[in-house]
Amino acid sequence: DKLVKVVSHEGQKMGKVQTYNFELPDVEETLQPTRRPTKEPTPGPTTQSPTRTPTNRPTRTPVAAAEQNGPRNVLSFIVMADIPYYVNHRYCLNRQLRELDPAKDDDFLFIVHLGDMKYGQTRGCEKEIYSDVAEIITNKQNALRYDPRDFFIVIGDNDWNDCNDPDTALSYWMNNFGNGKKTNGVNTGPNPYGFGTLSNPDITVEYDYQGNNESSDVYPSSASNFAFFTEQILFVGINQVGGGYLGDESTRVANNFQWVKANLEKYRPQGLRTLVIFAHAHMISAREEYFGAPFLSLIRESYPDLFVVYL
């Protein structure tokens, strides 16, 4: 669909790190500090003199707005997926995290892992698999230039439904990465590492599942869905795992659509101009009936001017 930019991580080199930049609209000069201290001074003014007479020909390409009006603000974030599968991949993940540098990576606001932090054929899904990855992300030698609170993880099929015991696997995942550390069956707040809560106090992360009114050791599949809004951009994460039909498409996948729709309606009055969806799998195939088709229809009919990116 021309209205939706779909970027799939499937088939890409495992563990590839990608930076995404969104140019923000021009804003008036502000006295607010940058998110992080700048490490280099801004370049000095140009010393070239203007031409003496007007040129006879126009420039080959239009002059960018940024060149006309000065540099624009850019909101950047880091995306990775499908790592670590094996021991050597853990080494690779450690290295990638240590090399992240806001000064070189456009002062990224947050990091997103799009799921599958283990090999799909390893169906035992032991508790240590999840806790080991959590320790890698929070290791002080790795988190040199990022805050673990700015690290979001989207669940993948290898992490959940491909496991022998999906309910137990989801509880391991939620306790380490999601919005739910359960005590005596009751959700007692975010995971102990603070993943997916954001260090910026001006941005509020909302989760589809709060779990305050139940007593159960089992999490609903919607528990990992999140959303936050900043700079007129709505970021949404959903439990959209890969594989074939799981039998819960009419509930889980349909709920993903309702979660996105509700947040679009909520933030539209606040100047919403861009939607970014983080999901492990694409929106067609087993997910087309309850997400892909209604979502594309919604964008065409109600948000024709919205720029949409589905990762």
ChimeraX commands (.cxc) that place a marker at each C-alpha (Angstrom):
marker #1 position 0.00,0.00,0.00 radius 0.5
marker #1 position 1.41,3.39,-0.98 radius 0.5
marker #1 position 0.31,4.94,2.29 radius 0.5
marker #1 position 2.29,2.52,4.41 radius 0.5
marker #1 position 6.02,1.96,4.32 radius 0.5
marker #1 position 6.72,-1.62,5.36 radius 0.5
marker #1 position 10.26,-2.48,6.37 radius 0.5
marker #1 position 10.77,-6.15,7.17 radius 0.5
marker #1 position 13.74,-7.51,9.09 radius 0.5
marker #1 position 13.03,-11.02,7.83 radius 0.5
marker #1 position 15.81,-12.32,5.63 radius 0.5
marker #1 position 18.26,-9.61,6.64 radius 0.5
marker #1 position 21.60,-10.38,8.18 radius 0.5
marker #1 position 20.98,-11.54,11.71 radius 0.5
marker #1 position 21.68,-8.96,14.36 radius 0.5
marker #1 position 22.01,-6.09,11.89 radius 0.5
marker #1 position 21.71,-2.70,13.58 radius 0.5
marker #1 position 19.81,-0.02,11.69 radius 0.5
marker #1 position 19.33,3.64,12.57 radius 0.5
marker #1 position 16.08,5.34,11.55 radius 0.5
marker #1 position 15.83,9.13,11.36 radius 0.5
marker #1 position 12.67,11.24,11.24 radius 0.5
marker #1 position 13.00,14.89,10.30 radius 0.5
marker #1 position 10.94,17.00,12.66 radius 0.5
marker #1 position 9.05,20.15,11.69 radius 0.5
marker #1 position 10.73,23.49,12.20 radius 0.5
marker #1 position 10.30,24.83,15.72 radius 0.5
marker #1 position 11.03,28.14,17.32 radius 0.5
marker #1 position 14.31,28.56,19.15 radius 0.5
marker #1 position 14.13,27.09,22.61 radius 0.5
marker #1 position 16.08,27.46,25.81 radius 0.5
marker #1 position 15.60,23.79,26.66 radius 0.5
marker #1 position 18.82,21.74,26.78 radius 0.5
marker #1 position 19.52,18.90,24.38 radius 0.5
marker #1 position 18.85,15.36,25.59 radius 0.5
marker #1 position 22.58,14.79,26.07 radius 0.5
marker #1 position 25.56,17.17,26.25 radius 0.5
marker #1 position 27.07,17.85,22.85 radius 0.5
marker #1 position 30.62,16.62,22.49 radius 0.5
marker #1 position 31.77,19.04,19.78 radius 0.5
marker #1 position 31.10,22.73,19.16 radius 0.5
marker #1 position 28.98,23.71,16.21 radius 0.5
marker #1 position 30.95,24.65,13.10 radius 0.5
marker #1 position 31.73,28.30,12.56 radius 0.5
marker #1 position 30.07,30.51,9.93 radius 0.5
marker #1 position 31.14,30.18,6.34 radius 0.5
marker #1 position 33.73,32.65,5.12 radius 0.5
marker #1 position 32.89,32.45,1.43 radius 0.5
marker #1 position 31.74,35.67,-0.14 radius 0.5
marker #1 position 28.50,35.88,-2.09 radius 0.5
marker #1 position 28.64,35.91,-5.88 radius 0.5
marker #1 position 28.95,39.36,-7.42 radius 0.5
marker #1 position 26.13,38.86,-9.91 radius 0.5
marker #1 position 23.14,36.53,-10.08 radius 0.5
marker #1 position 23.77,33.20,-11.78 radius 0.5
marker #1 position 22.22,32.67,-15.20 radius 0.5
marker #1 position 20.93,29.21,-14.44 radius 0.5
marker #1 position 18.93,27.75,-11.58 radius 0.5
marker #1 position 20.46,25.11,-9.36 radius 0.5
marker #1 position 20.14,21.56,-10.64 radius 0.5
marker #1 position 18.02,20.46,-7.70 radius 0.5
marker #1 position 15.78,22.38,-5.29 radius 0.5
marker #1 position 17.53,23.67,-2.22 radius 0.5
marker #1 position 16.50,21.63,0.81 radius 0.5
marker #1 position 14.46,23.35,3.48 radius 0.5
marker #1 position 17.16,22.55,5.99 radius 0.5
marker #1 position 19.66,24.51,3.90 radius 0.5
marker #1 position 17.26,27.43,3.55 radius 0.5
marker #1 position 16.17,27.67,7.16 radius 0.5
marker #1 position 19.07,26.09,9.00 radius 0.5
marker #1 position 19.33,22.51,10.31 radius 0.5
marker #1 position 16.17,20.75,11.41 radius 0.5
marker #1 position 15.70,18.66,14.46 radius 0.5
marker #1 position 15.91,14.92,13.86 radius 0.5
marker #1 position 14.44,12.18,16.00 radius 0.5
marker #1 position 16.46,8.98,15.69 radius 0.5
marker #1 position 16.17,5.48,17.08 radius 0.5
marker #1 position 18.09,2.22,16.76 radius 0.5
marker #1 position 16.56,-1.05,15.54 radius 0.5
marker #1 position 17.97,-4.58,15.81 radius 0.5
marker #1 position 16.53,-8.09,15.67 radius 0.5
marker #1 position 17.23,-11.84,15.64 radius 0.5
marker #1 position 20.13,-11.88,18.06 radius 0.5
marker #1 position 21.64,-13.65,19.97 radius 0.5
marker #1 position 21.00,-17.18,18.69 radius 0.5
marker #1 position 24.27,-18.79,19.73 radius 0.5
marker #1 position 27.18,-18.10,22.07 radius 0.5
marker #1 position 29.19,-16.30,19.40 radius 0.5
marker #1 position 26.15,-14.13,18.68 radius 0.5
marker #1 position 26.22,-12.99,22.29 radius 0.5
marker #1 position 29.73,-11.71,21.68 radius 0.5
marker #1 position 28.41,-9.87,18.64 radius 0.5
marker #1 position 25.56,-8.32,20.66 radius 0.5
marker #1 position 27.96,-7.20,23.38 radius 0.5
marker #1 position 30.13,-5.52,20.77 radius 0.5
marker #1 position 27.20,-3.84,19.00 radius 0.5
marker #1 position 25.88,-2.39,22.25 radius 0.5
marker #1 position 29.30,-1.08,23.27 radius 0.5
marker #1 position 29.72,0.60,19.89 radius 0.5
marker #1 position 26.45,2.54,20.13 radius 0.5
marker #1 position 27.29,6.21,20.41 radius 0.5
marker #1 position 24.75,9.07,20.33 radius 0.5
marker #1 position 27.46,11.35,18.92 radius 0.5
marker #1 position 27.78,9.09,15.88 radius 0.5
marker #1 position 24.23,7.70,15.73 radius 0.5
marker #1 position 22.27,10.97,15.54 radius 0.5
marker #1 position 21.61,11.23,19.28 radius 0.5
marker #1 position 19.12,8.34,19.22 radius 0.5
marker #1 position 16.18,8.55,21.62 radius 0.5
marker #1 position 15.69,4.81,22.14 radius 0.5
marker #1 position 16.58,1.30,20.96 radius 0.5
marker #1 position 14.19,-1.43,19.80 radius 0.5
marker #1 position 14.84,-5.16,19.48 radius 0.5
marker #1 position 12.26,-6.67,17.12 radius 0.5
marker #1 position 12.26,-10.11,18.71 radius 0.5
marker #1 position 13.78,-13.58,18.39 radius 0.5
marker #1 position 16.58,-13.44,20.92 radius 0.5
marker #1 position 17.07,-17.19,20.70 radius 0.5
marker #1 position 17.25,-19.94,18.10 radius 0.5
marker #1 position 13.81,-21.15,17.03 radius 0.5
marker #1 position 14.65,-24.84,17.25 radius 0.5
marker #1 position 15.55,-24.48,20.93 radius 0.5
marker #1 position 12.06,-25.13,22.25 radius 0.5
marker #1 position 13.00,-25.61,25.90 radius 0.5
marker #1 position 13.06,-21.83,26.43 radius 0.5
marker #1 position 14.83,-22.01,29.76 radius 0.5
marker #1 position 14.57,-19.09,32.14 radius 0.5
marker #1 position 18.29,-18.35,31.79 radius 0.5
marker #1 position 17.92,-17.58,28.09 radius 0.5
marker #1 position 15.90,-14.47,28.90 radius 0.5
marker #1 position 17.81,-13.38,31.99 radius 0.5
marker #1 position 21.16,-13.74,30.19 radius 0.5
marker #1 position 20.05,-11.35,27.41 radius 0.5
marker #1 position 18.71,-8.91,30.02 radius 0.5
marker #1 position 22.10,-8.98,31.75 radius 0.5
marker #1 position 23.91,-8.30,28.46 radius 0.5
marker #1 position 21.75,-5.23,27.78 radius 0.5
marker #1 position 22.18,-3.85,31.30 radius 0.5
marker #1 position 25.87,-4.70,31.66 radius 0.5
marker #1 position 27.67,-1.48,32.58 radius 0.5
marker #1 position 30.43,-2.19,30.09 radius 0.5
marker #1 position 27.82,-2.36,27.32 radius 0.5
marker #1 position 25.45,0.40,28.46 radius 0.5
marker #1 position 28.16,3.03,28.27 radius 0.5
marker #1 position 26.16,5.50,26.20 radius 0.5
marker #1 position 22.55,4.43,26.56 radius 0.5
marker #1 position 20.08,4.00,29.40 radius 0.5
marker #1 position 18.50,0.50,29.68 radius 0.5
marker #1 position 15.17,2.22,30.30 radius 0.5
marker #1 position 15.35,3.38,26.68 radius 0.5
marker #1 position 15.61,-0.21,25.44 radius 0.5
marker #1 position 12.37,-1.77,24.11 radius 0.5
marker #1 position 11.99,-5.43,23.18 radius 0.5
marker #1 position 9.21,-6.72,20.95 radius 0.5
marker #1 position 8.40,-10.39,21.44 radius 0.5
marker #1 position 9.15,-12.88,18.64 radius 0.5
marker #1 position 7.84,-16.37,17.90 radius 0.5
marker #1 position 11.15,-17.94,18.93 radius 0.5
marker #1 position 10.73,-16.29,22.33 radius 0.5
marker #1 position 7.14,-17.36,22.90 radius 0.5
marker #1 position 4.83,-19.46,20.73 radius 0.5
marker #1 position 7.57,-21.75,19.39 radius 0.5
marker #1 position 8.39,-22.84,22.94 radius 0.5
marker #1 position 7.14,-26.10,24.42 radius 0.5
marker #1 position 5.34,-24.16,27.15 radius 0.5
marker #1 position 4.30,-20.76,25.70 radius 0.5
marker #1 position 2.66,-19.53,28.92 radius 0.5
marker #1 position 5.81,-20.12,30.96 radius 0.5
marker #1 position 7.97,-18.63,28.20 radius 0.5
marker #1 position 5.79,-15.50,28.15 radius 0.5
marker #1 position 6.11,-15.16,31.92 radius 0.5
marker #1 position 9.92,-15.36,31.60 radius 0.5
marker #1 position 9.83,-12.77,28.84 radius 0.5
marker #1 position 7.48,-10.45,30.72 radius 0.5
marker #1 position 9.45,-10.64,33.96 radius 0.5
marker #1 position 12.64,-9.66,32.14 radius 0.5
marker #1 position 11.47,-7.30,29.40 radius 0.5
marker #1 position 7.78,-6.42,29.60 radius 0.5
marker #1 position 5.36,-4.44,31.72 radius 0.5
marker #1 position 4.93,-7.06,34.37 radius 0.5
marker #1 position 6.86,-8.39,37.27 radius 0.5
marker #1 position 4.25,-10.52,39.03 radius 0.5
marker #1 position 4.28,-11.10,42.77 radius 0.5
marker #1 position 1.83,-13.71,44.04 radius 0.5
marker #1 position 0.05,-13.57,40.70 radius 0.5
marker #1 position -0.45,-9.79,40.71 radius 0.5
marker #1 position 1.38,-7.39,38.43 radius 0.5
marker #1 position 3.62,-5.21,40.60 radius 0.5
marker #1 position 4.93,-2.90,37.90 radius 0.5
marker #1 position 7.57,-2.82,35.17 radius 0.5
marker #1 position 10.33,-5.36,34.81 radius 0.5
marker #1 position 13.14,-4.93,37.37 radius 0.5
marker #1 position 15.52,-3.55,34.73 radius 0.5
marker #1 position 13.16,-0.78,33.66 radius 0.5
marker #1 position 13.24,-1.79,29.99 radius 0.5
marker #1 position 10.68,0.08,27.93 radius 0.5
marker #1 position 9.94,2.85,30.42 radius 0.5
marker #1 position 12.08,5.65,28.89 radius 0.5
marker #1 position 14.50,7.82,30.84 radius 0.5
marker #1 position 12.94,11.00,29.45 radius 0.5
marker #1 position 10.43,12.10,32.12 radius 0.5
marker #1 position 8.47,14.12,29.55 radius 0.5
marker #1 position 7.42,11.04,27.59 radius 0.5
marker #1 position 4.93,8.57,29.03 radius 0.5
marker #1 position 4.95,4.95,27.90 radius 0.5
marker #1 position 1.57,3.23,28.11 radius 0.5
marker #1 position 1.00,-0.52,28.08 radius 0.5
marker #1 position -2.02,-2.39,26.84 radius 0.5
marker #1 position -1.99,-4.56,29.94 radius 0.5
marker #1 position -1.81,-3.32,33.52 radius 0.5
marker #1 position -2.84,-6.48,35.37 radius 0.5
marker #1 position -3.86,-4.72,38.56 radius 0.5
marker #1 position -7.26,-6.37,38.92 radius 0.5
marker #1 position -6.41,-10.03,38.60 radius 0.5
marker #1 position -4.53,-12.75,40.42 radius 0.5
marker #1 position -2.95,-15.07,37.89 radius 0.5
marker #1 position 0.52,-16.27,36.98 radius 0.5
marker #1 position -0.48,-16.32,33.29 radius 0.5
marker #1 position -0.10,-13.20,31.15 radius 0.5
marker #1 position -2.46,-12.34,28.29 radius 0.5
marker #1 position -0.73,-12.12,24.90 radius 0.5
marker #1 position -1.51,-8.40,24.77 radius 0.5
marker #1 position 0.72,-7.77,27.78 radius 0.5
marker #1 position 3.69,-6.76,25.63 radius 0.5
marker #1 position 1.88,-4.06,23.61 radius 0.5
marker #1 position 3.09,-0.52,24.29 radius 0.5
marker #1 position 2.71,3.02,22.92 radius 0.5
marker #1 position 4.17,6.48,23.42 radius 0.5
marker #1 position 3.84,9.83,21.65 radius 0.5
marker #1 position 6.49,12.49,21.13 radius 0.5
marker #1 position 7.28,15.13,18.52 radius 0.5
marker #1 position 3.96,14.40,16.75 radius 0.5
marker #1 position 5.08,10.80,16.20 radius 0.5
marker #1 position 3.19,7.84,17.65 radius 0.5
marker #1 position 5.33,4.77,18.38 radius 0.5
marker #1 position 3.47,1.50,18.95 radius 0.5
marker #1 position 4.79,-1.99,19.74 radius 0.5
marker #1 position 2.57,-5.05,19.28 radius 0.5
marker #1 position 2.67,-8.81,19.78 radius 0.5
marker #1 position 2.70,-9.69,16.07 radius 0.5
marker #1 position 4.76,-12.88,15.99 radius 0.5
marker #1 position 5.70,-14.95,12.97 radius 0.5
marker #1 position 4.84,-18.48,12.00 radius 0.5
marker #1 position 1.57,-19.84,10.69 radius 0.5
marker #1 position -1.89,-19.66,12.20 radius 0.5
marker #1 position -1.79,-19.94,15.97 radius 0.5
marker #1 position -5.54,-20.10,16.53 radius 0.5
marker #1 position -5.73,-16.84,18.49 radius 0.5
marker #1 position -5.79,-14.43,15.56 radius 0.5
marker #1 position -9.38,-13.36,16.31 radius 0.5
marker #1 position -8.27,-12.21,19.77 radius 0.5
marker #1 position -4.55,-11.39,19.88 radius 0.5
marker #1 position -4.14,-10.04,16.34 radius 0.5
marker #1 position -7.51,-8.28,16.44 radius 0.5
marker #1 position -6.52,-6.69,19.74 radius 0.5
marker #1 position -3.30,-5.45,18.13 radius 0.5
marker #1 position -5.41,-3.59,15.60 radius 0.5
marker #1 position -7.67,-2.14,18.29 radius 0.5
marker #1 position -4.61,-1.03,20.29 radius 0.5
marker #1 position -3.21,0.83,17.29 radius 0.5
marker #1 position -6.60,2.29,16.39 radius 0.5
marker #1 position -7.27,3.52,19.94 radius 0.5
marker #1 position -3.91,5.28,20.12 radius 0.5
marker #1 position -4.41,6.90,16.73 radius 0.5
marker #1 position -7.71,8.31,17.94 radius 0.5
marker #1 position -6.15,9.44,21.20 radius 0.5
marker #1 position -3.26,11.38,19.69 radius 0.5
marker #1 position -4.86,12.69,16.51 radius 0.5
marker #1 position -6.06,15.88,18.26 radius 0.5
marker #1 position -2.47,16.49,19.40 radius 0.5
marker #1 position -1.10,16.98,15.90 radius 0.5
marker #1 position -0.27,13.37,15.02 radius 0.5
marker #1 position 1.61,13.21,11.72 radius 0.5
marker #1 position 3.56,9.95,11.78 radius 0.5
marker #1 position 2.88,6.41,13.00 radius 0.5
marker #1 position 5.67,3.88,13.58 radius 0.5
marker #1 position 4.69,0.30,14.40 radius 0.5
marker #1 position 7.19,-2.18,15.83 radius 0.5
marker #1 position 6.27,-5.80,15.17 radius 0.5
marker #1 position 8.17,-9.03,14.73 radius 0.5
marker #1 position 6.25,-10.22,11.66 radius 0.5
marker #1 position 4.51,-8.61,8.71 radius 0.5
marker #1 position 0.80,-7.81,8.65 radius 0.5
marker #1 position -0.28,-10.21,5.90 radius 0.5
marker #1 position -0.69,-14.01,5.76 radius 0.5
marker #1 position -2.04,-15.28,9.09 radius 0.5
marker #1 position -2.39,-11.70,10.32 radius 0.5
marker #1 position -4.09,-10.16,7.31 radius 0.5
marker #1 position -7.73,-10.78,8.20 radius 0.5
marker #1 position -7.61,-9.30,11.69 radius 0.5
marker #1 position -4.85,-6.72,11.30 radius 0.5
marker #1 position -3.52,-6.11,7.79 radius 0.5
marker #1 position -6.82,-5.58,5.97 radius 0.5
marker #1 position -8.61,-3.49,8.63 radius 0.5
marker #1 position -5.47,-1.47,9.34 radius 0.5
marker #1 position -4.88,-0.51,5.71 radius 0.5
marker #1 position -8.56,0.31,5.33 radius 0.5
marker #1 position -8.42,2.53,8.42 radius 0.5
marker #1 position -5.40,4.44,7.10 radius 0.5
marker #1 position -6.96,4.96,3.66 radius 0.5
marker #1 position -10.30,6.13,4.97 radius 0.5
marker #1 position -9.45,8.02,8.15 radius 0.5
marker #1 position -5.75,8.96,7.99 radius 0.5
marker #1 position -4.89,9.52,4.31 radius 0.5
marker #1 position -2.22,12.13,5.14 radius 0.5
marker #1 position -0.53,10.11,7.87 radius 0.5
marker #1 position 2.97,8.83,7.20 radius 0.5
marker #1 position 3.14,5.22,8.40 radius 0.5
marker #1 position 6.16,2.99,8.92 radius 0.5
marker #1 position 5.68,-0.67,9.85 radius 0.5
marker #1 position 8.92,-2.27,11.04 radius 0.5
marker link #1:1,2 radius 0.2
marker link #1:2,3 radius 0.2
marker link #1:3,4 radius 0.2
marker link #1:4,5 radius 0.2
marker link #1:5,6 radius 0.2
marker link #1:6,7 radius 0.2
marker link #1:7,8 radius 0.2
marker link #1:8,9 radius 0.2
marker link #1:9,10 radius 0.2
marker link #1:10,11 radius 0.2
marker link #1:11,12 radius 0.2
marker link #1:12,13 radius 0.2
marker link #1:13,14 radius 0.2
marker link #1:14,15 radius 0.2
marker link #1:15,16 radius 0.2
marker link #1:16,17 radius 0.2
marker link #1:17,18 radius 0.2
marker link #1:18,19 radius 0.2
marker link #1:19,20 radius 0.2
marker link #1:20,21 radius 0.2
marker link #1:21,22 radius 0.2
marker link #1:22,23 radius 0.2
marker link #1:23,24 radius 0.2
marker link #1:24,25 radius 0.2
marker link #1:25,26 radius 0.2
marker link #1:26,27 radius 0.2
marker link #1:27,28 radius 0.2
marker link #1:28,29 radius 0.2
marker link #1:29,30 radius 0.2
marker link #1:30,31 radius 0.2
marker link #1:31,32 radius 0.2
marker link #1:32,33 radius 0.2
marker link #1:33,34 radius 0.2
marker link #1:34,35 radius 0.2
marker link #1:35,36 radius 0.2
marker link #1:36,37 radius 0.2
marker link #1:37,38 radius 0.2
marker link #1:38,39 radius 0.2
marker link #1:39,40 radius 0.2
marker link #1:40,41 radius 0.2
marker link #1:41,42 radius 0.2
marker link #1:42,43 radius 0.2
marker link #1:43,44 radius 0.2
marker link #1:44,45 radius 0.2
marker link #1:45,46 radius 0.2
marker link #1:46,47 radius 0.2
marker link #1:47,48 radius 0.2
marker link #1:48,49 radius 0.2
marker link #1:49,50 radius 0.2
marker link #1:50,51 radius 0.2
marker link #1:51,52 radius 0.2
marker link #1:52,53 radius 0.2
marker link #1:53,54 radius 0.2
marker link #1:54,55 radius 0.2
marker link #1:55,56 radius 0.2
marker link #1:56,57 radius 0.2
marker link #1:57,58 radius 0.2
marker link #1:58,59 radius 0.2
marker link #1:59,60 radius 0.2
marker link #1:60,61 radius 0.2
marker link #1:61,62 radius 0.2
marker link #1:62,63 radius 0.2
marker link #1:63,64 radius 0.2
marker link #1:64,65 radius 0.2
marker link #1:65,66 radius 0.2
marker link #1:66,67 radius 0.2
marker link #1:67,68 radius 0.2
marker link #1:68,69 radius 0.2
marker link #1:69,70 radius 0.2
marker link #1:70,71 radius 0.2
marker link #1:71,72 radius 0.2
marker link #1:72,73 radius 0.2
marker link #1:73,74 radius 0.2
marker link #1:74,75 radius 0.2
marker link #1:75,76 radius 0.2
marker link #1:76,77 radius 0.2
marker link #1:77,78 radius 0.2
marker link #1:78,79 radius 0.2
marker link #1:79,80 radius 0.2
marker link #1:80,81 radius 0.2
marker link #1:81,82 radius 0.2
marker link #1:82,83 radius 0.2
marker link #1:83,84 radius 0.2
marker link #1:84,85 radius 0.2
marker link #1:85,86 radius 0.2
marker link #1:86,87 radius 0.2
marker link #1:87,88 radius 0.2
marker link #1:88,89 radius 0.2
marker link #1:89,90 radius 0.2
marker link #1:90,91 radius 0.2
marker link #1:91,92 radius 0.2
marker link #1:92,93 radius 0.2
marker link #1:93,94 radius 0.2
marker link #1:94,95 radius 0.2
marker link #1:95,96 radius 0.2
marker link #1:96,97 radius 0.2
marker link #1:97,98 radius 0.2
marker link #1:98,99 radius 0.2
marker link #1:99,100 radius 0.2
marker link #1:100,101 radius 0.2
marker link #1:101,102 radius 0.2
marker link #1:102,103 radius 0.2
marker link #1:103,104 radius 0.2
marker link #1:104,105 radius 0.2
marker link #1:105,106 radius 0.2
marker link #1:106,107 radius 0.2
marker link #1:107,108 radius 0.2
marker link #1:108,109 radius 0.2
marker link #1:109,110 radius 0.2
marker link #1:110,111 radius 0.2
marker link #1:111,112 radius 0.2
marker link #1:112,113 radius 0.2
marker link #1:113,114 radius 0.2
marker link #1:114,115 radius 0.2
marker link #1:115,116 radius 0.2
marker link #1:116,117 radius 0.2
marker link #1:117,118 radius 0.2
marker link #1:118,119 radius 0.2
marker link #1:119,120 radius 0.2
marker link #1:120,121 radius 0.2
marker link #1:121,122 radius 0.2
marker link #1:122,123 radius 0.2
marker link #1:123,124 radius 0.2
marker link #1:124,125 radius 0.2
marker link #1:125,126 radius 0.2
marker link #1:126,127 radius 0.2
marker link #1:127,128 radius 0.2
marker link #1:128,129 radius 0.2
marker link #1:129,130 radius 0.2
marker link #1:130,131 radius 0.2
marker link #1:131,132 radius 0.2
marker link #1:132,133 radius 0.2
marker link #1:133,134 radius 0.2
marker link #1:134,135 radius 0.2
marker link #1:135,136 radius 0.2
marker link #1:136,137 radius 0.2
marker link #1:137,138 radius 0.2
marker link #1:138,139 radius 0.2
marker link #1:139,140 radius 0.2
marker link #1:140,141 radius 0.2
marker link #1:141,142 radius 0.2
marker link #1:142,143 radius 0.2
marker link #1:143,144 radius 0.2
marker link #1:144,145 radius 0.2
marker link #1:145,146 radius 0.2
marker link #1:146,147 radius 0.2
marker link #1:147,148 radius 0.2
marker link #1:148,149 radius 0.2
marker link #1:149,150 radius 0.2
marker link #1:150,151 radius 0.2
marker link #1:151,152 radius 0.2
marker link #1:152,153 radius 0.2
marker link #1:153,154 radius 0.2
marker link #1:154,155 radius 0.2
marker link #1:155,156 radius 0.2
marker link #1:156,157 radius 0.2
marker link #1:157,158 radius 0.2
marker link #1:158,159 radius 0.2
marker link #1:159,160 radius 0.2
marker link #1:160,161 radius 0.2
marker link #1:161,162 radius 0.2
marker link #1:162,163 radius 0.2
marker link #1:163,164 radius 0.2
marker link #1:164,165 radius 0.2
marker link #1:165,166 radius 0.2
marker link #1:166,167 radius 0.2
marker link #1:167,168 radius 0.2
marker link #1:168,169 radius 0.2
marker link #1:169,170 radius 0.2
marker link #1:170,171 radius 0.2
marker link #1:171,172 radius 0.2
marker link #1:172,173 radius 0.2
marker link #1:173,174 radius 0.2
marker link #1:174,175 radius 0.2
marker link #1:175,176 radius 0.2
marker link #1:176,177 radius 0.2
marker link #1:177,178 radius 0.2
marker link #1:178,179 radius 0.2
marker link #1:179,180 radius 0.2
marker link #1:180,181 radius 0.2
marker link #1:181,182 radius 0.2
marker link #1:182,183 radius 0.2
marker link #1:183,184 radius 0.2
marker link #1:184,185 radius 0.2
marker link #1:185,186 radius 0.2
marker link #1:186,187 radius 0.2
marker link #1:187,188 radius 0.2
marker link #1:188,189 radius 0.2
marker link #1:189,190 radius 0.2
marker link #1:190,191 radius 0.2
marker link #1:191,192 radius 0.2
marker link #1:192,193 radius 0.2
marker link #1:193,194 radius 0.2
marker link #1:194,195 radius 0.2
marker link #1:195,196 radius 0.2
marker link #1:196,197 radius 0.2
marker link #1:197,198 radius 0.2
marker link #1:198,199 radius 0.2
marker link #1:199,200 radius 0.2
marker link #1:200,201 radius 0.2
marker link #1:201,202 radius 0.2
marker link #1:202,203 radius 0.2
marker link #1:203,204 radius 0.2
marker link #1:204,205 radius 0.2
marker link #1:205,206 radius 0.2
marker link #1:206,207 radius 0.2
marker link #1:207,208 radius 0.2
marker link #1:208,209 radius 0.2
marker link #1:209,210 radius 0.2
marker link #1:210,211 radius 0.2
marker link #1:211,212 radius 0.2
marker link #1:212,213 radius 0.2
marker link #1:213,214 radius 0.2
marker link #1:214,215 radius 0.2
marker link #1:215,216 radius 0.2
marker link #1:216,217 radius 0.2
marker link #1:217,218 radius 0.2
marker link #1:218,219 radius 0.2
marker link #1:219,220 radius 0.2
marker link #1:220,221 radius 0.2
marker link #1:221,222 radius 0.2
marker link #1:222,223 radius 0.2
marker link #1:223,224 radius 0.2
marker link #1:224,225 radius 0.2
marker link #1:225,226 radius 0.2
marker link #1:226,227 radius 0.2
marker link #1:227,228 radius 0.2
marker link #1:228,229 radius 0.2
marker link #1:229,230 radius 0.2
marker link #1:230,231 radius 0.2
marker link #1:231,232 radius 0.2
marker link #1:232,233 radius 0.2
marker link #1:233,234 radius 0.2
marker link #1:234,235 radius 0.2
marker link #1:235,236 radius 0.2
marker link #1:236,237 radius 0.2
marker link #1:237,238 radius 0.2
marker link #1:238,239 radius 0.2
marker link #1:239,240 radius 0.2
marker link #1:240,241 radius 0.2
marker link #1:241,242 radius 0.2
marker link #1:242,243 radius 0.2
marker link #1:243,244 radius 0.2
marker link #1:244,245 radius 0.2
marker link #1:245,246 radius 0.2
marker link #1:246,247 radius 0.2
marker link #1:247,248 radius 0.2
marker link #1:248,249 radius 0.2
marker link #1:249,250 radius 0.2
marker link #1:250,251 radius 0.2
marker link #1:251,252 radius 0.2
marker link #1:252,253 radius 0.2
marker link #1:253,254 radius 0.2
marker link #1:254,255 radius 0.2
marker link #1:255,256 radius 0.2
marker link #1:256,257 radius 0.2
marker link #1:257,258 radius 0.2
marker link #1:258,259 radius 0.2
marker link #1:259,260 radius 0.2
marker link #1:260,261 radius 0.2
marker link #1:261,262 radius 0.2
marker link #1:262,263 radius 0.2
marker link #1:263,264 radius 0.2
marker link #1:264,265 radius 0.2
marker link #1:265,266 radius 0.2
marker link #1:266,267 radius 0.2
marker link #1:267,268 radius 0.2
marker link #1:268,269 radius 0.2
marker link #1:269,270 radius 0.2
marker link #1:270,271 radius 0.2
marker link #1:271,272 radius 0.2
marker link #1:272,273 radius 0.2
marker link #1:273,274 radius 0.2
marker link #1:274,275 radius 0.2
marker link #1:275,276 radius 0.2
marker link #1:276,277 radius 0.2
marker link #1:277,278 radius 0.2
marker link #1:278,279 radius 0.2
marker link #1:279,280 radius 0.2
marker link #1:280,281 radius 0.2
marker link #1:281,282 radius 0.2
marker link #1:282,283 radius 0.2
marker link #1:283,284 radius 0.2
marker link #1:284,285 radius 0.2
marker link #1:285,286 radius 0.2
marker link #1:286,287 radius 0.2
marker link #1:287,288 radius 0.2
marker link #1:288,289 radius 0.2
marker link #1:289,290 radius 0.2
marker link #1:290,291 radius 0.2
marker link #1:291,292 radius 0.2
marker link #1:292,293 radius 0.2
marker link #1:293,294 radius 0.2
marker link #1:294,295 radius 0.2
marker link #1:295,296 radius 0.2
marker link #1:296,297 radius 0.2
marker link #1:297,298 radius 0.2
marker link #1:298,299 radius 0.2
marker link #1:299,300 radius 0.2
marker link #1:300,301 radius 0.2
marker link #1:301,302 radius 0.2
marker link #1:302,303 radius 0.2
marker link #1:303,304 radius 0.2
marker link #1:304,305 radius 0.2
marker link #1:305,306 radius 0.2
marker link #1:306,307 radius 0.2
marker link #1:307,308 radius 0.2
marker link #1:308,309 radius 0.2
marker link #1:309,310 radius 0.2
marker link #1:310,311 radius 0.2
view
